[in-house]
Amino acid sequence: MTHPEQIQETLHRVEIGKQTDEDIKFLRQQLLAGDRQIVSQLGKYNVNIGQGRDIHIGDRIYQQWDEQAIQALVKAIQKVTWRCVANLTENDYTQSIGIGIIDKLSKQLTDFSQQSVMRYGLKLAFSPNSQQEYFVSSGNQVIKRWQTNTWEMLREISVPFSITDTFDLWFTAVAISPNSQLIAACKAYQVNVWTLGTDNLIHTFGKTVFSNFFDVFGFDSVAFSPDSKILAANDNRDIKLWDIETGNVFSPDGKTLVSGGNDGKIVEWKITKKESQILPQQHSRGVTSIAISPDGETLISGGRDQTIKVWRR
């Protein structure tokens, strides 16, 4: 193996997190010796060595290649490198009823919706448990659970066609409960909840087509509460809450809910007191996403105005 090849292979192993002690030893030796080939390679990782031998790694400067500098170098190499390690192709689940001209039209409509309408397409969610390496995907009438280290499909849940699916065959959101016990997915005018690892549908929460006259799409987002006991979903203008254990519409217990609307406003709802307040510095256009930190102290929102806003208590 030539010296340049050894450098490339060593950096590659560091990039994917599979470096050995010998790799780190080799890097240190070459850097201490001022090897020009490795120095030139480090430029793409935002690492530069100045004329005065100052070592610039990101926004910090180190005076020598000590243990701290080497650790910073490894983090810098791994931080800027994303590699596609798998391509998982979904099947075509267009509904077929056995009548040629109707099936052909259905396929054309499905293809058009997938390519042209933002809300249609695959929805993904990672396991909240770092010890369980999997994620779920939801597409056209099917939920899949994938193993992240082998990229194999562990389970497939097929959701039967129903009359409400006339308006929407695609899932519009999917979520895994924080306790990693449940999967929820919404489509059209239903939110379905399954026990993780089984095909058992334990709840179907719905709405009628006419419960919100201006809502022609149904539910378009779903989320669990941090304790996994409450499920929330929104349908354009309304937010609905359900008790997971009983399946009943949510009974207030002092929880707080935060929502965003097409008017750009962020609203905090005090459920028990039936009060609400609009947060300051609203978006100039509609809100598309909201997330709350695990400690409940930080709130972030994203909007169609291409901005991310951050609030703290």
N, C-alpha and C positions, 0 to 999 in steps of 0.2 A: 504494500500500500504506500502510495506517495504521501509526502507531507501535506499537500493541499487536500487530498482525499481524507486523510486522518482528521484534519481540521473540520471539514464538512460533516463527516459522520459524527464527530464529537458534538458539534453544535446542534446537529439534528436530534441526537439523543437528549440533549438539554432542552430543546424546544418542546419535545413531547413528554418531558418529565421522567425519562428513563435513564438519566445519567448515572454513572457509577463513580466510586471514589477515584478510580484511575482516570476517568474523564476530567474530573475536577483538578486532579494533580497535573494532568497534561496541560489544561488551560492555564493554570497558575504558572507553570514552568515557561510556557511560551510567552505569556504576558510579562513576566519578570525579565525575560530575555529581550523584550521589545520586538518580537517577531512581527514583521510588517504585514505578512499575509493574514494573520489572525486579527491584527489591528484594523485592517481594511474591511474585514468581514463584519466587525462589530458595529460599523457605521449604520447598518440597516436596523440595528436594535436600539438606536438613539444612544450609543456609547461612543465617546470620542476622547482621545488622549491629546492634550494640548502640548505646545512646544516646551512648556516648563514641566512636562510630565504629569500635570494635573489630570486626573481621571474624571471625566464628566459622564455620569450615568443618570439619565433622566434630568432632573433638576437639582441634583446633588453633585458635589465635588469631593473626591477622595485623593489623598496624597500618595497612597501606595496600595499595592495589591495585597492587602491584608484580608483576614477572614470576612470582615464586614463588607469590603468591596467585592469580594468574590460572591457572597450571598446576594448582594444587590445586582451583580451582573447576571446571575442565574435568573432572578426574578424579572429583570429587564428582557432577557431573551424569551422567557416564557410568556410574558405579558403581551408582547406585540404580535405573537404568532398564533393565528387561527388556521387550523387545517381541517378540511372536509374529510372525515374518517368514515362516513357511510352515506349512501343514497338509498332511501327507503321509498319504494314506489307503491302508491295506492292503486287498487283496482278500480275499475269502472262499475259503480253500483247503481247505474241508471235503472229505475223501475221498469220492468217489462210485463206487459199484460197479454202478450201473444198475438197482438194485431199489428201487422207490419207497419202501416202508415202512421199509426199512433205511437208505436215504439220508436220509430225514426224521429218523429217530431219531439218526443220526450228526450231523446238523446241530444238533439240539437239545442233544445232549451237548457238542458243541464250543462252542456259545454259552454253555451253563451253565459250562463249565470256564473260558472266557475271562472271564466276568463274576464268578465266585464263588470261584475258587481262586487264591491269591496267586502260586503258582509259574508259572501260565500267563499268557501275554501277550507282548508284544514285548520283546525284549532288544536293547540297543544298545551300541555301542563306537565311540569316535572313533579316527581314525588317530593313532598316536603320533608321526608325523612332521609337524611344523608346516608343512612345505612342501607337503604333500599334503592338500588340503582335501576330506576325505570322511569318511563314517562308514558303519557297516554296521548293519543291523537283521535280526533273526531272528524269525520268527513261526511260523505253522503250516505246517511242511514246506517252507519257502523261506527263503533268505538273499538279502538285497538290499544292494547297494553304492550309496550316494547321494553326489552332488556337493554340497558345502555352499554354494557360491556361487550355483549355479543351481537347486539342490534337485531336480535331475533324477536319475532312476535310471540308473546306469551299467551295472549287470549284475545279473542274477537267477540264482541257483543253486537249482534244484529238487531236493529230496531225496526219493527214491522211498519209498513206503510199504513197510514191512517187518513181519514178524510180531511183532517186539519192540515196534512202535509201538502194539500193542493197548492198552498201558498208558499211553502218552503220545505224542500227536501233536505236541505243542509243543516247541520248543527251550527249554531251561531256562537256557542261558547262551551267550554268544558273546564271543570275544576276538580281538584282532589282535596279532600278534607285535611286539615292540619294534623289530625290523628292518624292519617293514612288508612282509614277504614272505608271510606266512601268515595265514589265518583259521581259527579253531577254533570249533566249536559242538557242544554236547552235548544229547542228547535221549534219553530212555528209557535203554537200556543200551549206548549207543554215544557215542563222541566222534569226530567227523569233522574232518579237516584238509584244507584246500584251499590251493593256490598263489594268492595274490592276483592278481586280474585274469583268472583263467581258471576254467573249470568242472572242472578236473582235481582229482579226489579223490586225494590222495597217501597218506593213512593213514585207517584206521578202527580205532580202539581200542575194545575192548569188554569186557564182563563178562557172566557168565551170570546168569540170573534167580536162581539158587540160591546164588551166591557169597556173598551176605549175606542170610540168610533174612528179617531184619527190614527190609530195604530194598525197598520195593515201588515206588519211584519211579525208581531208577537214579541216574545222574549229575545233579547240580544246580549245579555250578560248574566253571569251567575257567580256567586261567591259564598264561601262558608265563613262563619264567625270563627275567631281564634280558638274557641273551645269545641268547635265542630258540632255544636248543638243547634245552630240556626243557619238556615239557608236563605239567601237573598237573591232576587232576580228583578231586573227592570224591564218594562215593556213600553219604552218611549217616554211616556209621561208619568207612569206610576211605578212605585217600588213595592214589591210584595215580599213578605217574610213568612217563613214556615218553621215550626218546631220539628226538627228531624225525628225525634223519638216518637211523637204522637202523630205527626203528619198534619197537624192542625195549623191554621193560620196563626202566626206568632202572637203569643201573649206577652206584653211588655214585662221586662225584668230588669230595667235599669241600663240596658245597653245603649250605645250611641251608634248612629249610622251616618255615613257621609256619602253624599251623592253629587253628581255633576250633571248639568243639563245642556241642551242645545243653545241656551242663551248665554253660556260661558260662566254661569254662577256655580260656586261650590257651596253646598248647604250642609250644615251639621244638624242632625235631628236628635233631639232629646226624647227618646221614645216614651219613657215613663211619664214625663211631664207634658207630652204632646206639644213640645215647643221646638222651634228651629231658629237658626241664625245663619245669615249669609256671611261667608268669610270675605275679608278684604282682598283687594287686588284680583278681581275676577279676570277670566280670559276674555279676549275680545271676540272670540268665536266659540263654537261648541266644545264641550269637554269630552274627550275620547277615552280617558283612562284615569283611575285614581288608585293609589296604594298607600297603606298606612304601615309604618314600621312596627316590628314585633312588640316594642315597648309602648306603643300607642302615643308616642311623643312627637313623631314627625309625620307629616302628611305631604305627599307629592301628587301633582296632577299634570296631565298633558292635554293640550287642546289643539284644535284645528288651526289656531293662530301660530303653530310651530313653536310654542314655548312650553317650558316645564316650570311650574311654580312650586315652591317649597314653603311649608308652614311648620312652626314649632309651637308647642304649648308654652 
